[in-house]
Amino acid sequence: MIELSMHTDNWRCLSGSFQKAVEAARKFDLKYIEFGVVDGQDFIEGLGYSPAVSLDSNPIRLRRYLEANGLQASQIDAGYPITGPSGATFGVRYAQRAIQFAAAIGCPRIDTTDGQFKPEGYTDKEVMAITRQNYRQILEWAEDYQVIVNLETHGPYTTNPDTLEAMLQFFDSPWLRLNLDTGNTFIAGGSPVEFLKRFLSKLNYMHVKDVSPDLAAALRGESTGIAMSASAIGQGVNADNIKACIQLLKEARWNGLLSVECLGSDEILSASLAWLRQQLAAPTTPANKPPFMV
């Protein structure tokens, strides 16, 4: 079964709070919510203008708050760049703390990724070697806490399918999986559909983002990641790819969550969810394949 979640980051550009995102999840009848975390304190989040959650907050109280609103955390976004030396200094600890927090609130997975840029002064071979050791430390915690660590397509290493494959093969571990982002793979110049075909067996979670025509014209092939869909999902130039990805998932009998990443206004969120629910409800011919489980 494929179900929908949404990322609270949809409210970041609107200076919306975490509570604002929770209210929207209830309004649009969602059961799952994803959120990013802050390692320490951020005055923007403290003032109520950021939808992130501090890792210093009480996870049990947060879990009760979500349960009271009929919600479950689908994923914690711990996307501090894990590649290279800064990943070793900051990203490992950040991911480890996110794993602890996820376990405390009953969230089954966290999200990690590479940075927007390659680390200066390091060869790709050096970066990959450091990153492998970073994930080695993170996965020790993932195994102990029983929390999956997803690798998201977001930067120059993860949006390159060959490099992504090498990273997913760092360790033969059930705790290292893939979070495919349809918007990032597209804006990087790739095909979300081809990514999905190649990595379906590793897929644990998916970020669903469309891309407006103007943004695609300006950035496709020049950038590797975008925050969210400025246009409603289904109304951009990535809509056919998203539709084809959903069809592939249904044919494979994949069981998991699609996390909606679009601007958090009622108009755009409502249109995005309506379109996605229409795609999920559309009939499909079942393929003679065993289901992919998350």
C-alpha positions in Angstrom: 0.0 0.0 0.0 1.3 3.5 -0.9 0.4 6.3 1.5 1.0 10.0 1.7 3.0 12.0 4.1 4.2 15.6 3.9 7.3 17.6 4.9 6.9 20.5 7.3 9.6 22.2 5.3 6.8 23.2 3.0 6.2 26.1 5.4 9.8 27.3 5.6 9.5 29.8 2.8 6.2 31.0 4.4 7.8 31.5 7.8 5.3 29.0 9.2 5.7 27.0 12.4 5.7 23.3 13.1 2.3 23.7 14.6 1.0 25.3 11.4 2.2 22.3 9.4 0.5 19.9 11.9 -2.8 21.9 11.5 -2.5 21.5 7.7 -1.9 17.8 8.0 -5.1 17.4 10.0 -7.0 19.7 7.7 -6.1 17.6 4.6 -6.6 14.2 6.3 -3.0 13.0 6.4 -1.8 10.4 8.8 1.9 11.0 8.5 4.3 14.0 8.8 8.0 14.5 8.1 10.1 17.2 9.7 13.6 18.6 9.8 15.6 19.0 13.0 17.9 21.6 14.5 20.9 20.3 16.5 20.8 22.9 19.3 18.8 26.1 19.3 17.7 28.3 16.4 16.1 31.6 17.3 13.9 31.5 14.1 12.5 28.2 15.3 12.1 29.5 18.8 10.2 32.5 17.6 7.8 30.3 15.8 8.8 31.1 12.2 10.4 27.8 11.3 8.8 24.4 10.9 11.8 22.5 12.2 12.1 20.8 15.6 15.0 21.2 18.0 16.8 18.0 19.0 17.0 19.5 22.5 13.2 19.3 22.8 11.4 16.6 24.7 10.7 13.7 22.2 8.1 12.0 24.3 6.1 15.2 24.6 6.4 15.7 20.8 5.2 12.1 20.2 2.2 12.8 22.4 1.4 16.0 20.6 1.5 14.2 17.2 -0.6 11.3 18.5 -3.2 13.8 19.9 -3.4 15.2 16.3 -3.8 11.8 14.8 -0.3 11.9 13.2 2.8 9.7 13.1 6.3 10.9 12.2 7.2 9.2 8.9 10.8 10.5 8.7 13.1 12.9 10.4 15.1 15.0 7.9 18.7 15.1 9.2 20.0 16.4 5.9 23.2 18.1 7.1 25.8 17.3 4.4 27.3 13.9 5.3 30.0 14.0 2.6 33.6 14.9 3.3 35.3 16.4 6.3 32.5 18.7 7.5 30.3 15.6 7.5 32.8 13.9 9.8 33.0 16.9 12.1 29.3 17.8 12.3 27.1 15.5 10.1 27.8 12.2 12.0 26.9 13.6 15.4 23.8 15.3 13.8 22.6 12.0 12.3 23.3 10.1 15.5 21.2 12.5 17.6 18.5 12.3 15.0 18.5 8.5 15.2 18.1 8.8 19.0 15.2 11.2 18.6 13.5 9.1 15.9 13.6 6.0 18.1 12.1 8.0 21.0 9.1 9.1 19.0 8.6 5.8 17.1 9.8 7.2 13.8 11.3 4.4 11.6 13.7 6.4 9.5 15.9 9.4 9.1 17.1 11.2 6.0 20.7 12.0 5.1 22.3 13.4 2.0 25.4 15.1 0.4 25.9 18.9 0.2 25.1 21.3 -2.5 28.7 21.5 -3.5 31.7 19.2 -3.5 34.2 19.9 -0.7 37.0 22.1 -1.9 40.5 20.7 -2.0 39.4 17.1 -2.0 39.3 14.6 -4.8 36.1 12.6 -5.3 38.0 9.5 -4.2 39.0 11.2 -0.9 35.4 12.4 -0.3 34.0 9.0 -0.9 36.5 7.4 1.5 35.6 9.9 4.2 31.9 9.6 3.6 32.1 5.8 3.9 33.6 6.1 7.3 31.0 8.7 8.2 28.2 6.2 7.4 30.0 3.4 9.2 29.6 5.4 12.4 26.0 6.4 11.7 25.0 2.8 10.8 26.3 1.5 14.1 23.7 3.7 15.8 21.0 2.8 13.2 21.4 -0.9 13.9 21.3 -0.4 17.7 18.3 1.9 17.6 16.6 0.0 14.8 16.2 3.1 12.7 16.7 3.1 8.9 19.1 5.7 7.4 18.0 6.9 4.0 20.3 8.5 1.5 18.5 11.2 -0.4 19.2 12.3 -4.0 20.1 16.0 -3.4 23.7 16.9 -4.3 26.4 16.3 -6.9 27.2 12.8 -5.6 23.7 11.4 -4.9 22.1 12.8 -8.2 24.8 11.0 -10.1 23.4 7.4 -10.4 26.8 5.7 -10.6 28.1 7.5 -7.5 24.8 7.0 -5.7 25.0 3.2 -6.4 28.6 3.2 -4.9 27.3 5.0 -1.8 24.4 2.6 -1.3 26.9 -0.3 -1.6 29.2 1.1 1.1 27.8 -1.5 3.4 25.6 -4.5 3.0 23.2 -3.3 5.6 19.4 -3.3 5.8 19.6 0.0 7.6 21.1 1.9 4.6 18.4 2.6 2.0 17.2 5.2 -0.5 15.0 8.3 -0.3 14.4 9.2 -4.0 13.5 12.8 -4.6 11.7 13.3 -7.9 12.4 17.1 -8.1 16.1 16.9 -7.3 16.8 14.1 -9.8 14.9 16.1 -12.5 16.5 19.5 -11.8 19.9 17.9 -11.8 19.3 16.9 -15.4 18.4 13.2 -14.8 15.2 11.2 -15.1 13.3 10.3 -11.9 11.8 7.3 -13.7 15.2 5.9 -14.7 16.5 6.5 -11.2 13.5 4.6 -9.8 13.9 1.7 -12.2 17.6 1.3 -11.3 17.2 1.7 -7.5 13.7 0.3 -6.8 15.1 -2.5 -4.7 16.8 0.0 -2.4 13.8 2.4 -2.2 12.5 3.1 1.3 10.9 6.5 0.9 10.2 9.1 -1.7 10.0 12.9 -1.8 7.5 14.0 -4.4 8.3 17.4 -6.0 7.2 18.9 -9.2 9.1 21.6 -11.0 7.7 24.8 -12.5 8.5 25.6 -16.2 10.4 28.8 -15.2 12.5 27.0 -12.6 13.3 24.1 -15.0 14.4 26.6 -17.7 16.6 28.4 -15.3 18.2 25.6 -13.3 17.9 22.2 -14.9 21.3 20.8 -15.3 22.8 23.7 -13.3 21.6 22.7 -9.8 21.2 19.4 -8.0 18.4 20.3 -5.5 15.4 22.4 -4.8 13.5 22.9 -1.6 10.0 22.3 -2.8 7.5 22.6 -5.6 6.6 26.2 -6.2 3.8 25.0 -8.4 1.3 22.4 -7.4 2.4 18.8 -7.9 0.8 17.7 -11.1 0.9 21.2 -12.7 4.6 21.4 -13.5 7.0 19.9 -16.1 7.8 17.0 -13.8 4.2 15.8 -13.5 4.5 13.0 -16.2 7.6 11.7 -14.5 5.9 11.6 -11.1 2.9 9.9 -12.6 5.1 7.2 -14.3 7.0 6.7 -11.0 3.7 6.0 -9.1 2.7 3.6 -11.9 6.0 1.7 -11.5 5.5 1.6 -7.7 2.0 0.2 -8.1 3.1 -2.4 -10.6 5.9 -3.5 -8.3 3.4 -3.6 -5.4 5.7 -1.4 -3.4 4.6 -0.6 0.1 5.7 2.8 1.5 5.3 6.5 1.8 5.4 9.4 -0.6 6.2 12.7 1.2 4.7 15.8 -0.4 7.1 18.7 -0.9 5.3 21.7 -2.2 4.7 25.3 -1.0 2.5 25.0 2.1 -0.3 27.3 1.0 -3.8 25.8 1.2 -4.3 26.3 -2.6 -1.1 24.6 -3.7 -1.2 21.8 -1.0 -4.9 21.1 -1.8 -4.2 20.8 -5.5 -1.1 18.7 -5.0 -2.8 16.2 -2.6 -5.9 15.9 -4.9 -3.7 15.1 -7.9 -1.6 12.6 -6.0 -4.6 10.8 -4.6 -6.0 10.6 -8.0 -2.9 8.9 -9.3 -2.8 6.5 -6.4 -6.5 5.6 -6.9 -6.2 5.1 -10.7 -6.5 1.4 -11.7 -3.3 -0.4 -12.7 -2.6 -3.9 -14.0 -0.9 -5.9 -11.2 2.5 -7.2 -12.2 3.3 -10.8 -11.3 6.0 -9.7 -8.8 6.5 -9.9 -5.0 5.8 -6.7 -3.2 8.7 -4.4 -2.2 8.5 -3.7 1.5 10.0 -0.7 3.2 
